Amino acid sequence: MIVAYLRGKNRNFSISFQQEYLISYALRKGIAIDFTEIDDDPFSIILEDRSTLLSLLHSLKKGDRILVYDLWVISKKVGELTKVFDCILKNGVSVIIARQDIVIDENTPLKTLVYLLSEQREHNLHAQHKVMGRPKGSFSKSKFDKYKSEILDMLEQHLSVSEIAKRLGVSRSSLKDYINSRALKEIVDSKKIPQITHAHTQTTPALSTECSLTNQEIQQKEH
């Protein structure tokens, strides 16, 4: 199974840009994507609290592959990337980095991993020298955030922005700005990726329990 993993909360590389790039890459490589996953967690959240990513990692099976535009989609922090790589490689899962056309799996040379992590570290150091304040490309909180799931559901039902605004009792123009800034229509459209790439499902063994990354919410339920 191949999962297209896209990261939101970023104006520089929107969900729309990422999905178009991944579709193009998949078609060029003859890759059939089975489904997409949208991670809309802020970049400020630590790995252990990223429920979308951790749930995905624990649902994967041996032989599954994660397709991402670039390494930062998984994490911008080198320490977190190391933890994720350790988790997936122990379980026979691989990551395809489309931008650099690199596959990370148990056979990947150590020098390749070092190169990718070093490149990310250099990017982070460069970013630190930029102007302080809200991180470039990030979004501040919005009054519409609490309606996000409802808005997505209504967009999927092909309701117009005017109709959605009427049902929520909010300003149409403000709602339109929110939908555009958060690329909500692109999130809905991302579900079409498997159809475009003629996705198919593969039967593979279940994921082992060696992955030590566990979401705090999961831990609380287990106890």
C-alpha positions in Angstrom: 0.0 0.0 0.0 1.2 3.5 -0.8 0.1 6.5 1.2 0.4 10.1 -0.1 1.2 12.1 3.0 0.6 15.9 2.8 1.3 18.6 5.3 -0.9 21.6 5.8 -0.3 24.8 7.8 2.2 26.1 5.2 1.7 28.8 2.6 5.0 28.2 0.9 4.1 24.6 -0.2 0.3 24.4 -0.1 -1.6 21.1 0.0 -2.6 21.8 -3.6 1.0 22.2 -4.7 2.1 19.0 -2.8 -0.7 16.9 -4.3 -0.1 18.1 -7.8 3.6 17.3 -7.4 2.9 13.8 -6.0 0.4 13.0 -8.7 2.9 14.0 -11.4 5.6 12.0 -9.7 3.4 8.9 -9.2 2.3 8.9 -12.8 5.8 9.4 -14.0 7.1 6.5 -11.9 4.1 4.3 -12.4 3.2 4.4 -8.7 -0.4 3.6 -7.7 -1.4 5.6 -4.6 -4.0 3.8 -2.4 -5.1 6.8 -0.3 -4.0 10.2 1.1 -3.5 11.5 4.6 -3.6 15.2 5.4 -1.6 16.3 8.5 -2.9 19.7 9.6 -1.1 19.8 12.9 0.9 23.0 13.5 4.7 22.7 13.0 5.2 23.8 16.7 3.7 20.5 18.0 6.2 17.9 19.1 6.3 14.5 17.5 4.7 12.7 20.4 1.6 14.9 20.2 1.1 14.6 16.4 -1.9 12.2 16.4 -2.3 12.2 12.6 1.3 11.1 11.9 1.5 8.6 14.8 -1.8 7.0 14.0 -0.6 6.6 10.4 2.7 5.0 11.5 1.0 2.5 13.7 -1.5 1.5 11.0 1.2 0.7 8.4 2.2 -2.8 7.5 5.4 -4.3 6.3 6.0 -3.4 2.7 3.9 -0.2 2.9 5.3 3.1 1.6 4.8 6.7 2.5 5.0 9.2 -0.4 5.9 12.8 0.6 6.9 15.9 -1.3 10.0 16.6 0.9 11.5 15.5 4.2 10.0 18.4 6.2 6.5 17.1 5.6 7.4 14.4 8.2 9.2 16.8 10.4 11.6 19.8 10.3 13.4 18.6 13.4 16.4 16.3 12.8 15.9 14.5 16.2 12.3 13.7 15.3 13.2 12.5 11.8 15.7 10.1 13.4 13.0 8.7 15.6 10.6 8.3 12.7 13.2 6.6 10.5 14.1 4.2 13.4 10.4 3.3 13.7 9.6 2.7 10.1 12.8 0.9 9.2 12.3 -1.6 12.0 8.9 -2.5 10.6 9.8 -2.8 6.9 8.1 0.5 5.9 9.7 2.8 3.4 9.5 6.5 2.6 9.6 8.0 -0.9 10.8 11.6 -1.0 9.5 12.8 -4.3 11.4 16.1 -4.6 14.8 14.4 -4.5 13.6 11.1 -5.9 15.0 9.1 -3.0 13.6 6.0 -1.3 14.4 5.5 2.4 14.2 1.8 3.4 16.3 -0.8 5.2 18.7 -0.9 2.2 19.4 2.8 2.1 23.1 3.6 2.5 23.9 5.4 5.8 25.5 8.3 3.8 22.2 9.0 2.1 20.4 9.3 5.5 23.3 11.5 6.8 23.0 13.7 3.7 19.2 14.2 4.1 19.4 15.0 7.8 22.4 17.3 7.3 20.5 19.2 4.5 17.5 19.6 6.8 19.7 20.8 9.6 21.3 23.4 7.3 17.8 24.6 6.3 16.9 24.9 9.9 20.0 27.0 10.7 19.3 29.2 7.7 15.7 29.7 8.9 16.9 30.8 12.3 18.6 33.9 10.8 15.3 35.2 9.4 13.2 37.9 11.1 11.7 36.9 14.4 7.9 36.6 14.8 5.3 34.2 13.6 7.0 31.6 11.4 6.9 32.4 7.7 4.2 30.4 6.0 2.3 29.5 9.2 -1.2 30.4 10.2 -2.6 32.0 13.3 -5.7 30.6 15.0 -9.1 31.4 13.5 -12.6 31.6 14.8 -13.5 29.2 12.0 -11.1 26.4 13.3 -13.9 24.9 15.4 -16.0 24.5 12.3 -13.3 23.0 10.2 -14.6 19.4 10.1 -18.1 20.6 9.3 -16.9 22.9 6.6 -14.9 20.0 5.0 -18.0 17.8 5.2 -20.1 20.4 3.4 -17.5 21.1 0.8 -17.4 17.4 0.1 -21.2 17.5 -0.4 -20.5 20.2 -3.0 -22.3 23.0 -1.1 -21.4 26.6 -2.1 -19.5 28.9 0.2 -22.7 31.0 0.5 -24.7 28.0 1.6 -22.1 26.9 4.1 -21.9 30.5 5.5 -25.6 30.6 5.9 -25.8 27.2 7.8 -23.0 28.3 10.1 -24.4 31.8 10.5 -21.1 33.5 9.6 -19.8 36.1 7.1 -19.5 34.7 3.5 -16.4 36.8 2.7 -14.6 35.8 6.0 -15.5 32.1 5.4 -14.2 32.3 1.8 -10.9 33.7 3.0 -10.6 31.0 5.6 -11.3 28.2 3.1 -8.8 29.6 0.7 -6.1 30.3 3.2 -6.4 26.8 4.7 -6.7 25.1 1.2 -9.8 23.3 2.4 -11.1 22.7 -1.2 -7.7 21.2 -2.0 -8.0 18.9 1.0 -11.3 17.6 -0.3 -9.9 17.2 -3.8 -6.9 15.3 -2.4 -9.2 12.3 -2.1 -9.2 12.0 -5.8 -5.5 11.2 -5.9 -6.0 7.4 -5.7 -8.5 7.5 -8.6 -6.0 9.5 -10.7 -3.1 7.1 -10.1 -5.3 4.0 -10.4 -4.7 3.0 -6.8 -4.9 -0.6 -5.7 -4.7 -2.4 -2.4 -2.0 -4.9 -1.5 -2.2 -7.5 1.2 0.8 -7.4 3.5 1.7 -8.6 7.0 0.7 -6.6 10.0 3.0 -3.9 11.5 5.1 -5.2 14.4 5.0 -3.5 17.8 8.7 -2.4 17.7 7.8 1.2 17.0 8.3 3.1 20.3 6.6 6.3 19.1 3.2 6.4 20.8 0.7 9.3 21.0 0.0 10.4 24.6 -3.8 9.9 23.9 -3.2 6.3 22.9 -1.1 5.7 26.1 -3.9 7.1 28.2 -6.5 4.8 26.6 -4.3 1.8 27.2 -4.0 2.6 30.9 
